[in-house]
Amino acid sequence: MFYHKKPLQYYKRPEKPDAVYAKKIQELIGGTFGEMTVMMQYLFQGWNCRGPAKYRDMLLDVGTEEIGHIEMLATMIAHLLDKAPVSMQEEGFKDAVVGAVMGGNSPRDAISASMNPQHAIVSGLGALPSDSVGYPWNGRYIVASGNLLADFRSNLHAESQGRLQAVRMYEMSDDAGVKDTLSFMIARDTMHQNLWLAAIEDLESSGMETTPVPSSFPQELEKSEFAYQFWNHSEGTESSEGRWAKGKSMDGKGEFEYVANPQPLGPEPVPPPPEPRLHGTGMV
């Protein structure tokens, strides 16, 4: 059961409307690494979790928090669009396009710097489940594999990219209210990065899952002679200087080996003839 409380987790109102910045904020809601993605990712991981109850509970805690973050950003967009003079936006857009054409600049740049017309046409000056260029949020963004170590690593990646984008948005604004709210959200992203690192450590120390994922697959079934080789597949040998090229492997089960000139291990492919009923083109 979900229970909604009316007060926001945190919020400072923007000082002034800014329809163009509202368009940019959409990325933090419906972008690949936006709050909709992490919300759905953590909730589905939690709902699908068959491991110890502490992991399921934690995933649902964080996923539910992310619902609140979406509400915070939606509220911010509403205030950024509040009293935004749509007619002036339209006139400014026209002038920008004319200026771009007359001045030799790209009209596309002027369009990208204008108000999102869907904020006026579709949502009535409200937030949308889409990114900053209007692409709808997609369920394929989320990862919920059933393997907690694989999922926790994906979560760390999502929070890292999400915090990076929030920081960039912070730097793009001079509105004290916007920066204050984003500062809170950036701090929560800091916590969540640390959370997933701690969850990875907790899971691995329990012995339930270790590197390589999935650890339940018998490694004797893989061609172990290739398991810890780094293959140099580009010009130059600078990659040989990295931690991945020498010493004990990170899982502690092998030694890294640098292969400077890897050779093909298979034959040249000979495709089978085409299926006649599919009318493909084959060899004469």
N, C-alpha and C positions, 0 to 999 in steps of 0.2 A: 504494500500500500504506500502510495506517495501522498504526502501532506504538504500543502503549500502555505507558507507563512508570508504575509503581505510585505513586511519590511525587507528591503534588499540586504544581501550580505554586506555590501559596502557600496557607497555611491556619493560622488560629488557632482553636482550639476554643471554642465558646460556654461561658461560665462556668456557665450553668444552663439547664435545659430551659424552653422557652416555646412551647407549641403554637400560641398565637395568632400569635406573630411568625413561626413556621414557615409559617403560612397566608399571611402577607403576602409572605414571601420567594418564594413560588411565582410572583409577578408577574415577578420578575427571571429566572425560568427560562422560563416558558411564556406570558408576556404578549406583546402586540403588538410591543414593543420589547425583549423579553427575550433571553437568551443563545441560546435555540433559534433565534430568528429570525435573529440576525446570523450564527450558525454556518452555517445552511443557506443564507443569502443569499450569504455570501462563498464557500462551497464551490461552489454552483451557478454563480456568476459565474466562478470559477476554472476549473471543468470546461468551461464553455461559451466560455472566452476564446479568441479567435483572433488576438489582438494580439500584441505583443512578449512574449517569454518572461518578462521581469521582472514584468509585470503579473500574469500567470497564477501565477507563483511566489509573489508577494506575497499575492495573494488566498488561495491555499491555505495559506500560512503563518498568516495571521490567522484564517481559518476553522477551522484545526486548533487554534489556541490557544483559540478559543471553546468547543470541545468540552471542554477542560480546565476552563473556567470553569463549565460546567454541572456537571461532577463536583464542583467545589468547593462550589457551592451545594447540590447534592444531599447532600453530606456534612454541610453545615451544617444542613440540614433534619433529617437523621437524628439529629444530636446535639441539636437543639432539641426533637425528639420523644422522645429517649432517656429512659426512665424517667418520661416524662410520664404522670402518673396519670390514665389514661383515665376511670376511674370517677369521679374527682374532677372531671374536665372535664365529664362528663355531668351530675353533680349541680350543678355551678356553672352549667351551661347552663340546667338546669331552674329553678334559683333566679332566674337573670337574667330568664328569660322571665316567671315569675310576678311578679317585682318590676316588670317593665316594664308588665305588664297592670294590676297593682294601683296602680302609681304614675302611670299615664296615659301612659307613654312607649311608643314603638313597639317591639313584639317583634322586628321586623325588625332594629333596631339591635342588640339583644341577640344575635340569631343571627349577624350579621356580625362580632361581637366574640368569637365562640366558636371553638373548635377546628374545623378542617375535618374533618367526619366521614369523608371519603374517605381521609384519612391513616390512620385506624384500620381502615376497612372494606375499602378497595381496595388500598392500598399497604403495609399492615402497618407503619405508622409510617415510611414512606419518602417520597421526593419523587415528584411526579407531573408528566407533561408537560402541564400546564395552568396557568392564571393564578390570581390570588389569590381569584377568586370561583368557581373550578372549571371555567371554560370551557376546553375542550381546545385545545391549540396547533393552529394552522391554517396549512397550507402557503401559503395566499393572502397571508399576511403578508409573504412574501419578494419581492424584486425582483431579477430576473436577466434583463435585456432584451437583452444582447448589445452594447449601446452603452456603452462604458466610462465616458464622461463622465456620462451619465444615471445609471449604476449608482453611480459614486463619489459623486455628489451625494446619492443615496438613502442610501448608507452613512453619510455625514456626518450626515444627518438621524437615522438610526437610533441612531448613537452619541451624538448630542446628547440625544435623548429617553431613551436608556438610562442615561446618566450622571445626568440629572436625577432619574430614578426611584431610582437607587442612592443618590444624595445624600439624597433624602427618606427612604429606608429607614434610612440612617445616622442621621439626626436622630430617628427614631422609636425608637431603641434606646439603652439604658443599659448594655448588655452589652459589656464591654471586648473579648472575643474576637470577637464579631460585628462591632463597629466596626473592629477591626484588619483583619479579612479584607475588609470592604467598602472600607476605605481603600485597600487594594491594588487592588481591582477598579476603584475610581474613578480611581486613577492610570493604570491600563491604558486606561480610557475616554478619559482626557486624551490619552494617546499616540495612540489610534486616531482621535480627532477631528483631531489634527495630521497623522496619516498620510493621511487622506482629503483634507485640504486640500493637502498636499504632492503627492499623487497627481493631484489635479485640476490643480494648477499644472504638474506634469511632463507630463501628457498634453496640455494646451493649448499649452505651450511647444514641444512636439514638432511641433505643427501637425497632429497626427492627428485631433483633434476639438476644435472650438471652439464658442462660443456663437453662435447658438442651436443647440440639439441637435434633430435631427441636423444637423450642419453639411454633410453630404453632399447635402442637399436644395437644389436651386438656388433662391436667394431671389427670383430674378426671376419665379418661378412663384407666389409669394404676392402678395397685394395690398399692396405695400410702403407705400402711402400711409397704411395703418393700423398698420404694424408697430411704431411708436414713440409712438403716442398713448396718453396716460392718460385714460380716460373717467371723469368724475365722476358716479358712479351713486348718490349719496346726498346728503341735505341737507347744506349747509355746504361750504366750500371749503378746509378745513384741509389736505386731502390735497395741495393745490397747493404746499405748503411743502416737500415731500419731494424727495429726490434723484431720484426716479423721474419727476418732473414737469417737469424742465428740464435743459438741458445735454446733453452728449454721452451717448449711450446706452452701456450697459456693454460691449456688444460692439464699440464704436467704429465702428459702421457707419451710425449715424443720430443724429438729435437728438430728445430727448424733447419732446413737445408736450402741454400740458395742455388738455383739452377740457372747459370748464366746464359746457356744456349739450349733451350728446350727443343727436343725433336719430336716430330709426330710419331704417335704410337699406333696409328691405325692405317689401313690401306686407303688409296684414292677411291672415293665413292663411285659406284656404278649403279645408277638408279634403275629400278625394274621398269619394264615396258609399261606404257600407259594402258589403263583399262579401256578397251575399244568402245564400250558403251558411253564413256564419258567424253569421247572425241578429243582427247588431248593430243599434243604433237609429240611424237617419239622419234627414235633414230630410224633412218632409212635402211 
